[in-house]
Amino acid sequence: MARDDPVQQDSDAQSANQLPNLVTIVGRGVPSMFEIAVDGEIEMVADDPVSEGVVVSEKVAEGTIDVGVQRFRFAGEMANVHVVDWNGVPAPESASTPTVHVEYGAPSR
């Protein structure tokens, strides 16, 4: 389910205080799927998550990536990360799954 309100890229300190943590998904050139769950709120750092092929709800973000980077700011702790390649093979069994970086207390960029 997509959010009803548009997600806007926030670069101010207030957003970083409300959603102080950052998770970055880096594609490896192979179509892959990801799901990120947190115990707080999560939002994508993008003007339009739907055009990115990402669905963001209050605590979960899921989508696809092949190349590039997708970033999400969140509050609380990371609850679960699930990434699979185009064949459905999960990390770490597949070298093609996206790389996931989590930064707690990440400054606003």
C-alpha positions as CSV (number, residue, x, y, z in Angstrom):
1,M,0.0,0.0,0.0
2,A,1.5,3.4,-1.0
3,R,1.4,6.4,1.3
4,D,-1.4,8.9,0.7
5,D,0.9,11.9,1.3
6,P,3.7,12.7,-1.1
7,V,7.2,11.8,0.1
8,Q,9.6,14.7,-0.2
9,Q,13.3,14.7,0.0
10,D,14.2,16.4,3.3
11,S,17.6,17.8,3.9
12,D,16.9,19.8,7.0
13,A,17.9,18.9,10.5
14,Q,14.3,18.5,11.6
15,S,13.8,15.5,9.4
16,A,17.1,14.0,10.5
17,N,16.0,14.3,14.1
18,Q,12.6,12.7,13.5
19,L,14.1,9.9,11.3
20,P,17.7,9.8,12.4
21,N,18.8,6.6,10.8
22,L,19.6,5.8,7.2
23,V,19.5,2.6,5.2
24,T,21.0,2.5,1.7
25,I,20.2,-0.2,-0.9
26,V,22.9,-0.5,-3.7
27,G,22.0,-2.4,-6.8
28,R,24.5,-4.8,-8.4
29,G,23.3,-4.7,-12.0
30,V,20.8,-7.6,-11.6
31,P,17.1,-7.1,-11.1
32,S,16.5,-7.8,-7.4
33,M,13.8,-7.4,-4.8
34,F,14.1,-6.0,-1.2
35,E,12.0,-5.6,1.8
36,I,13.0,-3.4,4.8
37,A,11.1,-3.5,8.1
38,V,11.7,-1.2,11.1
39,D,10.1,-0.9,14.5
40,G,9.6,2.9,13.9
41,E,8.6,5.0,10.9
42,I,10.3,4.7,7.5
43,E,10.2,6.9,4.4
44,M,12.1,6.9,1.1
45,V,14.5,9.7,0.3
46,A,13.0,10.4,-3.1
47,D,10.5,12.8,-4.7
48,D,8.3,10.0,-5.9
49,P,8.7,6.4,-4.5
50,V,6.0,5.1,-6.8
51,S,8.0,6.0,-9.9
52,E,11.0,4.2,-8.3
53,G,8.8,1.1,-8.0
54,V,8.8,1.2,-4.2
55,V,5.9,0.8,-1.8
56,V,6.3,2.5,1.5
57,S,4.0,2.0,4.4
58,E,4.4,3.1,8.0
59,K,7.0,0.5,9.0
60,V,7.9,-1.3,5.8
61,A,9.4,-0.5,2.4
62,E,9.6,-2.9,-0.4
63,G,10.6,-2.7,-4.0
64,T,13.0,-3.6,-6.8
65,I,16.4,-2.4,-7.8
66,D,18.9,-3.4,-10.4
67,V,21.4,-0.5,-10.6
68,G,21.7,2.7,-8.6
69,V,21.0,3.5,-5.0
70,Q,17.8,3.9,-3.0
71,R,17.8,5.5,0.4
72,F,15.4,5.4,3.3
73,R,15.4,7.4,6.6
74,F,13.9,5.6,9.6
75,A,13.3,5.9,13.3
76,G,13.8,3.1,15.8
77,E,15.7,-0.1,15.1
78,M,16.0,-2.2,11.9
79,A,13.7,-5.2,12.4
80,N,14.3,-7.2,9.2
81,V,16.0,-6.9,5.8
82,H,15.2,-9.4,3.1
83,V,16.9,-9.2,-0.3
84,V,16.7,-11.7,-3.2
85,D,18.0,-11.8,-6.8
86,W,15.9,-12.2,-9.9
87,N,15.8,-16.0,-9.4
88,G,14.6,-15.6,-5.8
89,V,17.9,-16.6,-4.3
90,P,18.4,-14.8,-1.0
91,A,21.6,-13.2,0.3
92,P,24.2,-14.4,1.1
93,E,23.7,-17.4,-1.2
94,S,23.6,-15.0,-4.3
95,A,26.4,-12.6,-5.1
96,S,23.9,-10.6,-7.2
97,T,21.7,-9.4,-4.3
98,P,21.9,-5.7,-3.5
99,T,24.2,-4.5,-0.8
100,V,22.5,-3.0,2.3
101,H,24.1,-0.3,4.4
102,V,22.6,0.8,7.7
103,E,23.7,4.0,9.5
104,Y,22.3,4.9,13.0
105,G,22.4,8.6,13.7
106,A,23.2,9.5,10.1
107,P,23.4,13.2,9.4
108,S,21.0,14.7,6.9
109,R,22.5,14.9,3.4
